[in-house]
Amino acid sequence: MNKIIEAKFIAPEIKLLKIIAPKIAEKRKPGQFVIVRVHDGGERIPLTIADSDIDLGTITIIVQGVGKSTKHLNMLNAGDYVQDVVGPLGKPSHIEYFGTAVSIGGGVGTAIAYPTAKALKDAGNYVISIIGGRSKEYVILEDEMRKVSDEVYPTTDDGSYGYHGFVTGKLLELIDAGTKIDFILAIGPIPMMSAVANLTKKYNIKTVVSLNPIMVDGTGMCGGCRAIVNDKTVFVCVDGPEFDAHQVNFDILTKRNRMYLLQEQHSLESFMCNYDKMFFSELKEQKEKV
Amino acid sequence: MEGLSPKERMKIPRQHIPEQDPEVRKTNFKEVNLGYTEEMAILEAQRCIMCKNPLCIAGCPVAVKIPDFIKMITEGKFREAAAILKEDNALPAVCGRVCPQEDQCEKVCVVGKKIKPVAIGHLERFASDWERENIGIQIPTIKDKSGKKVALVGGGPAALSCAGDLIQMGHDVTVFEALHDIGGVLVYGIPEFRLPKTIVKAEVEGLEQSGVKFEKNYVIGLMETVDELLERFDAIFIGVGAGLPYFLNVPGEHLNGVYSANEFLTRVNLMKAYDFPRYDTPMFDVKGRNVVVFGGGNTAMDAVRTSLRLGAKRGIIAYRRTEAEMPARIEEIQHAKEEGVEFMLLVAPLELIGDEEGWLKSVKLQKMELGEPDASGRRRPVPIEGAIEILPVDVAVVAIGNGSNPIISQTTPDLKVNKWGNIIVDKDTMKTNKRGVFAGGDIVTGGATVILAMGAGRTAAKAIDEYLRDPDSWDRPKAQQEELAETTK
């Protein structure tokens, strides 16, 4: 069991959780992930480590509540426990001095891009960060990104904050303005990563993405997370999660991530329904007491 | 009993182990074999002629003192029988269920030369089940504490067997397991109907009570490297298993509905997806669908029989050779047939075909025929030109084996591995090229059986014990060691 010592929503449905896991905090490198089980009988959920604090012995994960397991996780608060956490898993980000590096985060992807952006900055790169969201409230970690970036550009799809449009629009603007970009890290929803890859391929800019396939064990044993990169099968958990964006087959990744869509909906509905029942019975109990 | 002559013993027919009815069992996950009653066990034990020079012990990879424990059963001393088993085998209730006895102890059984061999496996199962169910798993005698610490990497059969021996030798033993449950393939791979998880759990708890410490959710290599472990342990045993599934290397293996056997079985066994959504992990709903499994080993049989229990309309084994070449145990093939598994022999997959949304719809199979014998003497399957068949399926499970998991070798660059990534060891001692580090099981041999991994664990335990008591022995050549042993005698 691992204790949560801090839990707060930083955007609608997006929660930041600090969990006690000293050994992982000490060992983890940017780009690596953990697998969390919320309860015994729970799914193994892969989540990138956003940050860590060696002194406190904590790791930070930022979770978007999408399905049953992530919504359940996001119902937990400081003082609660998760069943277990294992990691750090996967290969760390490849960090070196490139020159000018652009880190692009879409939605909760910003949380995954953040530690690598920080490491790129520490390696002496000039770091430009583009952080996107549907609207202002979905743009996360702006303050943190500002601390590790030389320039930060928030973007929103609806224009409620920063640049009006997609992250690719802002990126193209930078390219058109003559910014010499040596390296791009793009992390977010698959359509976003795919759009960035298409754009930067044209300009021949080295681009890396972090993939988020369905996983079970996270140590190479099951092969469920396989993706096609450079026309070859890779296991994202041990060969990745970061890959050359120009070689990733995003179409197959998208389709594979839909594998359990029906079951996931079913699981979420029955969970929310039970949760409502629980909630209302508690409410009723309280009323009865009053 | 004493009065029975060998001739009389040989007149007793081999006791058939009661089984669940195939029509019933193919709809549930309960164990297929039900086990002997006390009377059946005693009768079967009496079939053993107590050879003066028994061959069965040497036929057992962990050298269980077979005639000794069987003798105890004939006398109704079941507790003593279980204790004798435990001296050499850390997981007797597991081995009594999953060992291929027909290729080991029972293959060389002297009785078996004339009639059916003594059912050593069923008796082993009986004695250990009797102990667990009647008096609880007993703790073996443990030697005085040596003060030496050993880390075992991986919580599967190799490490558990090694742990069982090392703890009895008086060492301080810690097992590091990457998953959230101990047992390795025993918990994620072998299905409930062949090896109930409560039995694995009980045997692991037995080890725990003997003093073995277990660290779950602990990935050696990533959380702590082998070199870091060496700073706080006197010796290390690596038994991480093969654990990197092979795929077919044909177009379409990325389609939804295509699984490695590891994933298919892990979802069902470890994650309990058969009870979704009570358990959170989903899997493809195979109810009323067609499932094909590629491969002919025990894992393939486990996967196809699991698919039937999940409600599949057809469960099909597709294998490129004939039944005679199948590596699966005869019992498993027999059980699969009884449950209605279809066997397509002499076929090889050419392509997995899906729809536009990426879902598997059919497989294209190449029919084969047996050609000239190859180097191993087996007749090699060769394609029959133009004989191609399309088999409509919704799920394909690939059970053609495992490569070696890269995590340890990538994070321990000076550990010698062969070109397939298997750790190179001295086969008599399981020593690697790295001082204080031993290895055994599938990570050394490539995919093999539970009992061979356990045998390697035992061999390693003996060598580790020797190394811990005399660290200088590491460098001593074998001949010199033997000489030394002679003189100390």
Interface residues (C-beta under 8 A of the other chain):
Chain A: K23 I24 K27 Q32 R37 G41 G42 E43 R44 K68 S69 Q83 D84 V85 V86 G87 P88 L89 V216 D217 T219 G220 M221 C222 G223 G224 R226 A227 I228 T233 F235 V238 I252 K255 R256 R258 M259 Y260 Q263 E264 H266 S267 S270 F271
Chain B: A178 L179 H180 Y188 K216 N217 Y218 V219 L222 M223 E224 G241 G243 L244 P245 F247 E253 H254 N256 Y259 S260 N262 E263 T266 R267 M271 K272 F276 P277 R278 Y279 D280 T281 P282 M283 F284 D285 E357 G358 N405 P406 I407
